[in-house]
Each structure stands twice: as structure tokens, then as C-alpha cells.
Amino acid sequence: MRTPAEVIAGVKACGVVAVIRADNAEEALGAVKAVRDGGVLAIEVTFTVPNAEKIIAKLAGELSDDVYLGAGTVTTVEQAKMAIEAGAQYMVSPAYDAEVFAYAKRQNVAFFPGVLTPTEVLAAKKAGAEVFKIFPASRMGPAV
């Protein structure tokens, strides 16, 4: 199992994270195959996909070791538990949630909280976050 520092370095080195959103497992698995075949090594399956934890578990058993598999839209400790048990190497959230972040730290799994304001960045940074997801990024413009 990779350490959070290894996962963070690996995801950064990838340069892009494919965020998989789909209406069903078949569609999600097809999207993962397409992005992987296209050379994307950081893949995030969001919990907006029905049965995301089952998809993550399937992928964890099938994808090669060069892929960084994550769970996205993780908003509760229960989802975090499911993601980790399924084999997610990192988790992403649309917002900073202290309870979810603390759980991820206890489990030694990288967690990228969603932040938008300086206050949110500071709170997450004080808790130990090293990587942040600017969310919703659409609220920011190219001049920012």
C-alpha cells in the first residue's frame, strides 16, 4: 500500500486526474478503460456513480500498479470507509470536512479536500492537508 506522500507525489506527476462520473457501472468502467488506454494514470471514481465502492473494488483488482485509483465526492465517514475498503488510494471531497479528513489521516490515506475561500484553505491546511481541490472551479476565472 502506498503512503499518502507517495500517492500525492504520484498524482502530481500524472499531471491530470480523470474524474469519472457515470449513470451506471458499465458506463463508468468503459470510461475508466478509455482514459487508461489514453495514458491517464490518476483516476477518480466519484460517489455520484451508483455503487461506486463496487466499481472501485473491481478496478483495484484489475488496474496495474502504475495507476493511482481514487474515490471522489467523498462527503461522509461512511463513504470514506467504503472507499478505503474498496481499495481507493486517495479520496477527494467537494468541501473540507474535518471529520472525514481526520478519518482519512487515521487510516493513512491521502485526502484532497475541496476549498474555495482563503478561510477554507487555511482550515484544511491547519488540519494537515497538503493538496487542495479548488471547488467549484467554475466560480474562478482565468485571471485568478
DSSP file with accessible surface (Angstrom, degrees, kcal/mol):
  #  RESIDUE AA STRUCTURE BP1 BP2  ACC     N-H-->O    O-->H-N    N-H-->O    O-->H-N    TCO  KAPPA ALPHA  PHI   PSI    X-CA   Y-CA   Z-CA
    1    1 A M              0   0  183      0, 0.0     2,-0.2     0, 0.0    88,-0.0   0.000 360.0 360.0 360.0 134.9    0.0    0.0    0.0
    2    2 A R        -     0   0   59      1,-0.1     0, 0.0     2,-0.1     0, 0.0  -0.487 360.0-120.2 -77.4 147.0    1.3    3.4   -0.9
    3    3 A T     >  -     0   0   56     -2,-0.2     4,-2.5     1,-0.1     5,-0.2  -0.415  28.9-107.2 -77.1 161.2    1.8    6.1    1.7
    4    4 A P  H  > S+     0   0   27      0, 0.0     4,-3.0     0, 0.0     5,-0.2   0.906 122.3  53.7 -55.9 -39.3   -0.1    9.4    1.4
    5    5 A A  H  > S+     0   0   62      1,-0.2     4,-2.4     2,-0.2     5,-0.2   0.903 109.2  47.9 -63.0 -40.9    3.1   11.1    0.4
    6    6 A E  H  > S+     0   0  103      2,-0.2     4,-2.5     1,-0.2    -1,-0.2   0.906 113.1  48.2 -65.3 -40.7    3.7    8.6   -2.4
    7    7 A V  H  X S+     0   0    1     -4,-2.5     4,-3.1     2,-0.2     5,-0.3   0.938 111.4  49.5 -65.7 -45.6    0.2    9.0   -3.6
    8    8 A I  H  X S+     0   0   15     -4,-3.0     4,-2.5     1,-0.2     5,-0.2   0.946 113.6  46.2 -59.4 -46.9    0.4   12.8   -3.6
    9    9 A A  H  X S+     0   0   59     -4,-2.4     4,-2.3    -5,-0.2    -1,-0.2   0.911 114.2  48.8 -62.6 -41.5    3.7   12.7   -5.5
   10   10 A G  H  X S+     0   0    7     -4,-2.5     4,-1.5     2,-0.2    -2,-0.2   0.917 111.7  47.1 -66.2 -43.7    2.3   10.2   -8.0
   11   11 A V  H  X S+     0   0   15     -4,-3.1     4,-1.0     1,-0.2     3,-0.3   0.925 112.4  50.6 -65.4 -42.5   -0.9   12.1   -8.6
   12   12 A K  H >< S+     0   0  140     -4,-2.5     3,-0.7    -5,-0.3    -1,-0.2   0.916 108.3  53.0 -59.6 -42.5    1.0   15.3   -9.1
   13   13 A A  H 3< S+     0   0   87     -4,-2.3    -1,-0.2     1,-0.2    -2,-0.2   0.811  99.5  63.7 -65.0 -28.6    3.4   13.6  -11.5
   14   14 A C  H 3< S-     0   0   35     -4,-1.5    -1,-0.2    -3,-0.3    -2,-0.2   0.839  89.3-153.2 -64.1 -35.3    0.4   12.4  -13.6
   15   15 A G    <<  +     0   0   70     -4,-1.0     2,-0.3    -3,-0.7    -1,-0.1   0.204  68.2  49.1  83.7 -19.7   -0.5   16.0  -14.4
   16   16 A V        -     0   0   83     -5,-0.2    26,-0.5     2,-0.0     2,-0.5  -0.991  64.8-151.3-151.3 143.9   -4.2   15.2  -14.9
   17   17 A V        -     0   0   48     -2,-0.3     2,-0.7    24,-0.1    26,-0.2  -0.986  16.8-139.8-117.6 124.2   -6.8   13.3  -12.9
   18   18 A A  E     -a   43   0A  13     24,-2.8    26,-3.1    -2,-0.5     2,-0.7  -0.750  15.5-154.5 -81.5 117.2   -9.7   11.7  -14.8
   19   19 A V  E     -a   44   0A  62     -2,-0.7     2,-0.7    24,-0.2    26,-0.2  -0.869   9.6-150.6 -96.9 114.4  -12.8   12.3  -12.8
   20   20 A I  E     +a   45   0A   7     24,-3.5    26,-2.1    -2,-0.7     2,-0.4  -0.781  23.3 167.2 -95.2 116.1  -15.3    9.5  -13.7
   21   21 A R        +     0   0  120     -2,-0.7     2,-0.3    24,-0.1    26,-0.1  -0.996  14.2 153.4-123.2 131.8  -19.0   10.4  -13.4
   22   22 A A        -     0   0    9     -2,-0.4     3,-0.1    24,-0.1    -2,-0.0  -0.970  51.2-121.9-154.0 165.4  -21.5    8.0  -15.0
   23   23 A D  S    S+     0   0  129     -2,-0.3     2,-0.3    26,-0.1    -1,-0.1   0.637  93.3   5.5 -86.0 -18.0  -25.1    6.8  -14.7
   24   24 A N  S  > S-     0   0   71      1,-0.1     4,-2.2    25,-0.1     5,-0.2  -0.969  79.8 -95.6-158.0 172.1  -24.1    3.1  -14.1
   25   25 A A  H  > S+     0   0   40     -2,-0.3     4,-3.1     1,-0.2     5,-0.3   0.889 117.7  54.5 -63.8 -42.1  -21.2    0.7  -13.6
   26   26 A E  H  > S+     0   0  166      1,-0.2     4,-2.2     2,-0.2    -1,-0.2   0.932 110.8  45.6 -59.6 -45.3  -20.9   -0.3  -17.2
   27   27 A E  H  > S+     0   0   92      2,-0.2     4,-2.2     1,-0.2    -1,-0.2   0.916 114.0  49.3 -64.3 -42.4  -20.6    3.3  -18.3
   28   28 A A  H  X S+     0   0    0     -4,-2.2     4,-2.5     2,-0.2    -2,-0.2   0.931 111.2  48.3 -64.1 -45.3  -18.1    4.1  -15.5
   29   29 A L  H  X S+     0   0   43     -4,-3.1     4,-2.4     1,-0.2    -1,-0.2   0.892 110.9  51.7 -64.3 -37.3  -15.9    1.0  -16.3
   30   30 A G  H  X S+     0   0   40     -4,-2.2     4,-2.3    -5,-0.3    -1,-0.2   0.905 109.9  49.2 -63.9 -40.9  -15.9    1.9  -20.0
   31   31 A A  H  X S+     0   0   35     -4,-2.2     4,-2.6     2,-0.2     5,-0.3   0.914 110.2  50.9 -65.6 -41.4  -14.8    5.5  -19.2
   32   32 A V  H  X S+     0   0    2     -4,-2.5     4,-2.7     1,-0.2     5,-0.3   0.937 110.3  49.5 -61.5 -45.7  -12.0    4.2  -17.0
   33   33 A K  H  X S+     0   0  129     -4,-2.4     4,-2.9     1,-0.2     5,-0.2   0.931 111.3  50.1 -59.2 -43.5  -10.8    1.9  -19.7
   34   34 A A  H  X S+     0   0   63     -4,-2.3     4,-1.4     2,-0.2    -2,-0.2   0.930 113.8  42.7 -63.7 -46.0  -10.8    4.7  -22.2
   35   35 A V  H  <>S+     0   0   39     -4,-2.6     5,-2.5     2,-0.2    -1,-0.2   0.899 115.4  49.9 -70.4 -36.2   -8.9    7.1  -20.1
   36   36 A R  H ><5S+     0   0   59     -4,-2.7     3,-1.8    -5,-0.3    -2,-0.2   0.928 109.9  50.2 -65.4 -44.8   -6.4    4.4  -19.0
   37   37 A D  H 3<5S+     0   0  109     -4,-2.9    -1,-0.2     1,-0.3    -2,-0.2   0.811 106.9  57.6 -62.1 -26.8   -5.9    3.4  -22.6
   38   38 A G  T 3<5S-     0   0   65     -4,-1.4    -1,-0.3    -5,-0.2    -2,-0.2   0.430 126.6-100.8 -83.3  -0.4   -5.3    7.0  -23.4
   39   39 A G  T < 5S+     0   0   48     -3,-1.8     2,-0.5     1,-0.3    -3,-0.2   0.491  72.2 144.5  98.1   5.4   -2.4    7.1  -20.8
   40   40 A V      < +     0   0   31     -5,-2.5    -1,-0.3    -6,-0.1    -2,-0.1  -0.661  21.4 179.7 -80.4 125.2   -4.2    8.7  -17.8
   41   41 A L        +     0   0   51     -2,-0.5    27,-3.7   -25,-0.2     2,-0.6   0.519  61.4  70.9-105.7 -10.0   -2.8    7.2  -14.7
   42   42 A A  E     + b   0  68A   0    -26,-0.5   -24,-2.8    25,-0.2     2,-0.4  -0.951  63.6 175.5-110.5 116.6   -4.7    9.1  -12.0
   43   43 A I  E     -ab  18  69A   0     25,-2.7    27,-3.2    -2,-0.6     2,-0.5  -0.982  13.9-168.4-128.7 131.6   -8.4    8.0  -12.0
   44   44 A E  E     -ab  19  70A   8    -26,-3.1   -24,-3.5    -2,-0.4     2,-0.6  -0.975   6.1-160.5-123.1 118.2  -11.1    9.1   -9.6
   45   45 A V  E     -ab  20  71A   0     25,-2.5    27,-2.3    -2,-0.5     2,-0.1  -0.888  23.1-137.9 -96.8 121.2  -14.5    7.4   -9.4
   46   46 A T  E >   - b   0  72A   0    -26,-2.1     3,-1.8    -2,-0.6    27,-0.2  -0.464  14.2-125.1 -83.3 152.7  -17.0    9.7   -7.8
   47   47 A F  T 3  S+     0   0   28     25,-2.5     5,-0.2     1,-0.3     4,-0.1   0.424 104.1  79.7 -74.8   4.5  -19.6    8.6   -5.3
   48   48 A T  T 3  S+     0   0   78      2,-0.1    -1,-0.3     3,-0.1   -27,-0.1   0.639  76.4  88.4 -79.5 -14.6  -22.2   10.1   -7.5
   49   49 A V  S X  S-     0   0    2     -3,-1.8     3,-1.4   -29,-0.2   -26,-0.1  -0.706  96.9-105.5 -81.5 129.1  -21.9    6.9   -9.6
   50   50 A P  T 3  S+     0   0   64      0, 0.0     5,-0.1     0, 0.0    -2,-0.1  -0.306 102.6   4.1 -56.2 134.0  -24.3    4.2   -8.3
   51   51 A N  T >> S+     0   0   90     -4,-0.1     4,-1.7     1,-0.1     3,-1.0   0.842  79.7 166.0  58.2  40.8  -22.4    1.6   -6.3
   52   52 A A  H <>  +     0   0    1     -3,-1.4     4,-2.9     1,-0.3     5,-0.2   0.861  69.6  59.0 -54.9 -39.3  -19.1    3.5   -6.7
   53   53 A E  H 3> S+     0   0   47      1,-0.2     4,-2.2     2,-0.2    -1,-0.3   0.871 104.7  50.0 -62.9 -33.5  -17.4    1.4   -4.0
   54   54 A K  H <> S+     0   0  134     -3,-1.0     4,-2.2     2,-0.2    -1,-0.2   0.889 111.2  49.0 -71.3 -36.6  -18.1   -1.8   -6.0
   55   55 A I  H  X S+     0   0    6     -4,-1.7     4,-2.8     2,-0.2     5,-0.2   0.930 111.2  49.6 -66.8 -43.9  -16.6   -0.2   -9.1
   56   56 A I  H  X S+     0   0    0     -4,-2.9     4,-2.9     1,-0.2    -2,-0.2   0.926 110.6  50.5 -61.4 -43.1  -13.5    0.9   -7.2
   57   57 A A  H  X S+     0   0   47     -4,-2.2     4,-1.4    -5,-0.2    -1,-0.2   0.922 111.1  48.3 -61.8 -43.1  -13.1   -2.6   -5.7
   58   58 A K  H  X S+     0   0   98     -4,-2.2     4,-0.8     1,-0.2     3,-0.3   0.942 114.5  45.6 -62.0 -46.4  -13.3   -4.1   -9.2
   59   59 A L  H >X S+     0   0    5     -4,-2.8     4,-3.3     1,-0.2     3,-0.8   0.885 106.0  59.6 -66.1 -38.4  -10.8   -1.6  -10.6
   60   60 A A  H 3< S+     0   0   47     -4,-2.9    -1,-0.2     1,-0.3    -2,-0.2   0.852 109.5  44.7 -59.5 -32.3   -8.4   -2.0   -7.6
   61   61 A G  H 3< S+     0   0   71     -4,-1.4    -1,-0.3    -3,-0.3    -2,-0.2   0.658 122.4  36.1 -83.9 -16.7   -8.2   -5.7   -8.5
   62   62 A E  H << S+     0   0  116     -4,-0.8    -2,-0.2    -3,-0.8    -3,-0.2   0.750  93.6  87.3-108.5 -32.9   -7.7   -5.1  -12.3
   63   63 A L  S  < S-     0   0   37     -4,-3.3     6,-0.1    -5,-0.1     0, 0.0  -0.404  78.4-109.1 -75.7 151.0   -5.7   -2.0  -12.8
   64   64 A S    >   -     0   0   61      1,-0.1     3,-1.7    -2,-0.1    -1,-0.1  -0.216  32.0-102.2 -72.9 167.3   -1.9   -2.1  -12.9
   65   65 A D  T 3  S+     0   0  145      1,-0.3    -1,-0.1     3,-0.0    -2,-0.1   0.619 114.8  70.1 -67.8 -13.8    0.3   -0.7  -10.1
   66   66 A D  T 3  S+     0   0   68      2,-0.1     2,-0.3   -24,-0.0    -1,-0.3   0.570  82.9  90.6 -82.3  -5.1    1.1    2.4  -12.1
   67   67 A V    <   -     0   0    2     -3,-1.7     2,-0.7   -25,-0.1   -25,-0.2  -0.709  67.6-146.7 -93.3 139.9   -2.5    3.7  -11.7
   68   68 A Y  E     -b   42   0A  40    -27,-3.7   -25,-2.7    -2,-0.3     2,-0.5  -0.923  20.5-162.1-104.0 109.4   -3.5    5.9   -8.8
   69   69 A L  E     +b   43   0A   4     -2,-0.7    20,-3.7    18,-0.2    21,-0.7  -0.830  14.6 173.1-101.4 124.0   -7.1    5.0   -8.0
   70   70 A G  E     -bc  44  90A   0    -27,-3.2   -25,-2.5    -2,-0.5     2,-0.4  -0.786  29.6-127.7-126.3 169.5   -9.2    7.4   -6.0
   71   71 A A  E     -bc  45  91A   0     19,-2.2    21,-2.5    -2,-0.3     3,-0.3  -0.961  28.1-160.5-116.0 132.0  -12.7    8.0   -4.8
   72   72 A G  E     +b   46   0A   0    -27,-2.3   -25,-2.5    -2,-0.4    21,-0.2  -0.674  63.8  31.9-111.9 168.6  -14.3   11.3   -5.4
   73   73 A T  S    S+     0   0   27     -2,-0.2     2,-0.8   -27,-0.2    20,-0.2   0.882  71.6 168.3  54.1  41.3  -17.3   13.2   -3.9
   74   74 A V        +     0   0    0     18,-2.5    -1,-0.2    -3,-0.3     3,-0.1  -0.776   7.2 156.1 -85.7 113.0  -16.5   11.6   -0.5
   75   75 A T        +     0   0   60     -2,-0.8     2,-0.3    -3,-0.1    -1,-0.2   0.467  52.3  46.8-119.9  -6.2  -18.6   13.6    1.9
   76   76 A T  S  > S-     0   0   62      1,-0.1     4,-2.2    24,-0.1     5,-0.1  -0.942  76.4-119.3-135.9 159.1  -19.1   11.3    4.9
   77   77 A V  H  > S+     0   0   24     -2,-0.3     4,-2.9     1,-0.2     5,-0.2   0.891 115.5  58.1 -62.5 -37.4  -17.0    9.0    7.1
   78   78 A E  H  > S+     0   0  112      1,-0.2     4,-2.3     2,-0.2    -1,-0.2   0.926 107.3  45.9 -60.6 -44.1  -19.2    6.1    5.9
   79   79 A Q  H  > S+     0   0   39      2,-0.2     4,-2.8     1,-0.2    -1,-0.2   0.906 111.2  53.3 -64.2 -40.1  -18.3    6.8    2.2
   80   80 A A  H  X S+     0   0    0     -4,-2.2     4,-2.6     2,-0.2     5,-0.2   0.923 108.9  49.3 -60.4 -43.4  -14.6    7.2    3.3
   81   81 A K  H  X S+     0   0   79     -4,-2.9     4,-2.7     1,-0.2     5,-0.2   0.934 112.5  47.5 -60.4 -46.6  -14.7    3.7    4.9
   82   82 A M  H  X S+     0   0   48     -4,-2.3     4,-1.9     1,-0.2    -2,-0.2   0.911 112.2  50.2 -62.1 -42.2  -16.3    2.2    1.8
   83   83 A A  H  X>S+     0   0    0     -4,-2.8     5,-2.7     2,-0.2     4,-0.9   0.935 113.3  44.5 -62.4 -46.3  -13.7    3.8   -0.4
   84   84 A I  H ><5S+     0   0   32     -4,-2.6     3,-0.9     1,-0.2    -2,-0.2   0.933 112.8  50.6 -66.6 -45.0  -10.8    2.6    1.6
   85   85 A E  H 3<5S+     0   0  159     -4,-2.7    -1,-0.2     1,-0.3    -2,-0.2   0.845 108.7  54.2 -60.9 -31.4  -12.2   -0.9    2.0
   86   86 A A  H 3<5S-     0   0   15     -4,-1.9   -26,-0.3    -5,-0.2    -1,-0.3   0.692 127.2 -98.2 -76.9 -19.4  -12.7   -1.0   -1.8
   87   87 A G  T <<5 +     0   0   30     -4,-0.9    -3,-0.2    -3,-0.9   -18,-0.2   0.562  61.8 162.1 114.4  12.4   -9.1   -0.1   -2.4
   88   88 A A      < -     0   0    5     -5,-2.7    -1,-0.2    -6,-0.2   -18,-0.2  -0.422  25.5-160.0 -64.5 135.9   -9.1    3.7   -3.1
   89   89 A Q  S    S+     0   0   53    -20,-3.7    21,-0.9     1,-0.2     2,-0.3   0.605  74.5   9.9 -91.6 -17.2   -5.6    5.1   -2.7
   90   90 A Y  E     -cd  70 110A   0    -21,-0.7   -19,-2.2    19,-0.2     2,-0.4  -0.973  67.0-142.3-154.1 162.5   -6.8    8.6   -2.2
   91   91 A M  E     -cd  71 111A   0     19,-1.9    21,-3.1    -2,-0.3     2,-0.4  -0.980   6.9-160.8-132.4 147.1  -10.1   10.5   -1.6
   92   92 A V  E     - d   0 112A   5    -21,-2.5   -18,-2.5    -2,-0.4   -19,-0.1  -0.964   7.6-167.6-126.5 141.8  -11.4   13.8   -2.9
   93   93 A S        -     0   0    3     19,-2.0    40,-0.2    -2,-0.4   -18,-0.1  -0.943  29.1-132.3-128.4 150.5  -14.2   15.8   -1.4
   94   94 A P  S    S+     0   0   34      0, 0.0     2,-0.3     0, 0.0    41,-0.1   0.624  94.9  20.6 -74.7  -9.5  -16.1   18.8   -2.8
   95   95 A A  S    S-     0   0   50     21,-0.0     2,-0.6     2,-0.0    19,-0.5  -0.961  90.2 -94.6-150.3 162.6  -15.6   20.5    0.6
   96   96 A Y        +     0   0   61     18,-0.5     2,-0.5    -2,-0.3   -21,-0.0  -0.749  39.8 179.5 -83.5 120.6  -13.4   20.4    3.7
   97   97 A D     >  -     0   0   60     -2,-0.6     4,-2.7     1,-0.1     5,-0.2  -0.978  19.0-154.8-123.0 114.3  -15.0   18.2    6.3
   98   98 A A  H  > S+     0   0   57     -2,-0.5     4,-2.6     1,-0.2     5,-0.2   0.858  93.3  51.4 -59.1 -38.8  -12.9   17.9    9.5
   99   99 A E  H  > S+     0   0  135      2,-0.2     4,-2.1     1,-0.2    -1,-0.2   0.930 112.9  43.9 -67.0 -44.5  -14.4   14.5   10.5
  100  100 A V  H  > S+     0   0    1      2,-0.2     4,-2.5     1,-0.2    -2,-0.2   0.925 114.8  50.2 -66.8 -42.3  -13.8   12.9    7.1
  101  101 A F  H  X S+     0   0   11     -4,-2.7     4,-2.4     1,-0.2    -2,-0.2   0.930 110.2  49.6 -62.4 -44.2  -10.3   14.4    6.9
  102  102 A A  H  X S+     0   0   37     -4,-2.6     4,-2.4    -5,-0.2    -1,-0.2   0.903 110.3  51.1 -62.1 -40.1   -9.4   13.1   10.4
  103  103 A Y  H  X S+     0   0   23     -4,-2.1     4,-1.9     2,-0.2    -1,-0.2   0.938 109.3  50.1 -62.5 -45.7  -10.7    9.6    9.5
  104  104 A A  H  <>S+     0   0    0     -4,-2.5     5,-2.5     1,-0.2     4,-0.4   0.911 110.4  50.5 -59.6 -42.8   -8.5    9.6    6.3
  105  105 A K  H ><5S+     0   0  121     -4,-2.4     3,-1.3     1,-0.2    -1,-0.2   0.919 109.0  50.9 -61.6 -44.0   -5.5   10.6    8.3
  106  106 A R  H 3<5S+     0   0  166     -4,-2.4    -1,-0.2     1,-0.3    -2,-0.2   0.842 112.4  47.3 -62.1 -33.1   -6.1    7.8   10.9
  107  107 A Q  T 3<5S-     0   0   80     -4,-1.9    -1,-0.3    -5,-0.2    -2,-0.2   0.435 112.8-122.1 -87.0  -2.4   -6.4    5.3    8.0
  108  108 A N  T < 5 +     0   0   90     -3,-1.3     2,-0.4    -4,-0.4    -3,-0.2   0.906  65.3 138.2  61.4  44.5   -3.2    6.7    6.4
  109  109 A V      < -     0   0    7     -5,-2.5    -1,-0.2    -6,-0.1   -19,-0.2  -0.976  58.7-109.8-121.8 135.1   -5.0    7.6    3.1
  110  110 A A  E     -d   90   0A   4    -21,-0.9   -19,-1.9    -2,-0.4     2,-0.4  -0.344  34.2-167.2 -63.1 139.6   -4.4   10.7    1.2
  111  111 A F  E     -d   91   0A  10    -21,-0.2    20,-0.4    20,-0.1    19,-0.3  -0.997  12.0-163.5-135.3 126.7   -7.3   13.2    1.2
  112  112 A F  E     -d   92   0A  14    -21,-3.1   -19,-2.0    -2,-0.4    20,-0.2  -0.887  18.4-154.5-111.5  99.1   -7.8   16.2   -1.1
  113  113 A P        -     0   0    0      0, 0.0    20,-2.7     0, 0.0     2,-0.3  -0.453  16.6-117.6 -76.5 146.9  -10.4   18.5    0.4
  114  114 A G  E     +e  133   0B   1    -19,-0.5   -18,-0.5    18,-0.2     2,-0.3  -0.646  41.7 169.6 -80.3 133.6  -12.4   20.9   -1.8
  115  115 A V  E     +e  134   0B   1     18,-2.9    20,-2.2    -2,-0.3   -20,-0.0  -0.972  23.5 168.1-140.8 157.2  -11.9   24.5   -0.9
  116  116 A L        +     0   0   56     -2,-0.3    -1,-0.1     1,-0.2    18,-0.1   0.532  63.8  57.1-135.8 -39.5  -12.8   27.8   -2.4
  117  117 A T  S  > S-     0   0   58      1,-0.1     4,-2.3     4,-0.0    -1,-0.2  -0.574  82.0-115.8 -99.5 159.7  -12.1   30.6    0.1
  118  118 A P  H  > S+     0   0  111      0, 0.0     4,-2.7     0, 0.0     5,-0.2   0.878 117.4  56.9 -58.0 -34.8   -8.9   31.5    1.9
  119  119 A T  H  > S+     0   0  112      1,-0.2     4,-2.4     2,-0.2     5,-0.2   0.919 107.5  47.1 -63.4 -42.2  -10.6   30.6    5.1
  120  120 A E  H  > S+     0   0   78      2,-0.2     4,-2.4     1,-0.2     5,-0.2   0.913 111.9  50.4 -66.6 -40.9  -11.3   27.1    3.9
  121  121 A V  H  X S+     0   0   47     -4,-2.3     4,-2.8     1,-0.2     5,-0.2   0.943 111.8  48.2 -60.8 -46.1   -7.8   26.7    2.6
  122  122 A L  H  X S+     0   0   93     -4,-2.7     4,-2.8     2,-0.2    -2,-0.2   0.918 111.0  49.7 -63.5 -43.1   -6.4   27.8    6.0
  123  123 A A  H  X S+     0   0   41     -4,-2.4     4,-1.3     1,-0.2    -1,-0.2   0.932 114.7  44.1 -62.2 -44.6   -8.6   25.4    8.0
  124  124 A A  H  X>S+     0   0    0     -4,-2.4     5,-2.6     2,-0.2     4,-0.6   0.904 113.6  50.8 -67.5 -39.8   -7.7   22.5    5.8
  125  125 A K  H ><5S+     0   0  128     -4,-2.8     3,-1.3    -5,-0.2    -2,-0.2   0.920 107.4  53.1 -64.4 -42.7   -4.0   23.4    5.9
  126  126 A K  H 3<5S+     0   0  168     -4,-2.8    -1,-0.2     1,-0.3    -2,-0.2   0.823 106.4  54.2 -61.7 -29.9   -4.1   23.7    9.7
  127  127 A A  H 3<5S-     0   0   25     -4,-1.3    -1,-0.3    -5,-0.2    -2,-0.2   0.601 130.7 -95.1 -79.4 -12.4   -5.5   20.2    9.8
  128  128 A G  T <<5 +     0   0   38     -3,-1.3    -3,-0.2    -4,-0.6    -2,-0.1   0.480  68.0 155.8 115.4   3.5   -2.6   18.9    7.7
  129  129 A A      < +     0   0    5     -5,-2.6    -1,-0.3     1,-0.1     3,-0.1  -0.401  16.5 179.3 -65.3 139.4   -3.9   18.9    4.1
  130  130 A E        +     0   0  129    -19,-0.3     2,-0.4     1,-0.3    -1,-0.1   0.598  67.6  42.1-111.5 -24.6   -1.2   19.2    1.5
  131  131 A V        -     0   0   32    -20,-0.4     2,-0.4     2,-0.0    -1,-0.3  -0.984  68.6-164.9-128.0 141.0   -3.3   19.1   -1.7
  132  132 A F        -     0   0   58     -2,-0.4     2,-0.6   -20,-0.2   -18,-0.2  -0.938  16.3-141.1-128.1 148.2   -6.5   21.0   -2.3
  133  133 A K  E     -e  114   0B  45    -20,-2.7   -18,-2.9    -2,-0.4     2,-0.7  -0.943  21.3-137.4-104.9 118.5   -9.2   20.8   -4.9
  134  134 A I  E >   -e  115   0B  82     -2,-0.6     3,-0.6   -20,-0.2   -18,-0.2  -0.688  35.4-143.7 -75.5 114.9  -10.5   24.2   -5.9
  135  135 A F  T 3  S+     0   0   76    -20,-2.2    -2,-0.1    -2,-0.7     2,-0.0  -0.992  75.3  16.1-144.4 133.3  -14.2   23.6   -6.0
  136  136 A P  T >  S-     0   0   43      0, 0.0     3,-1.9     0, 0.0    -1,-0.4   0.385  73.8-178.8 -81.0 127.3  -16.2   24.7   -7.7
  137  137 A A  G X  S+     0   0   61     -3,-0.6     3,-2.1     1,-0.3    -2,-0.1   0.780  75.9  73.4 -62.1 -25.2  -13.5   25.7  -10.1
  138  138 A S  G 3  S+     0   0  108      1,-0.3    -1,-0.3     3,-0.0    -3,-0.1   0.725  86.1  65.8 -63.5 -17.6  -16.1   27.2  -12.4
  139  139 A R  G <  S+     0   0  187     -3,-1.9     2,-0.3     2,-0.1    -1,-0.3   0.626  94.8  70.7 -77.7 -13.2  -16.5   30.0   -9.9
  140  140 A M  S <  S-     0   0   76     -3,-2.1    -6,-0.0    -4,-0.2   -24,-0.0  -0.776  75.5-143.4-104.3 150.8  -13.0   31.2  -10.6
  141  141 A G    >   -     0   0   38     -2,-0.3     3,-1.7     1,-0.1    -2,-0.1  -0.565  31.5 -97.9-107.3 174.1  -11.9   32.8  -13.9
  142  142 A P  T 3  S+     0   0  146      0, 0.0    -1,-0.1     0, 0.0    -2,-0.0   0.751 119.4  63.2 -64.2 -19.6   -8.8   32.5  -15.9
  143  143 A A  T 3         0   0  103      0, 0.0    -3,-0.0     0, 0.0     0, 0.0   0.640 360.0 360.0 -78.8 -12.4   -7.5   35.8  -14.4
  144  144 A V    <         0   0  126     -3,-1.7    -4,-0.0     0, 0.0     0, 0.0  -0.434 360.0 360.0 -79.8 360.0   -7.4   34.2  -10.9
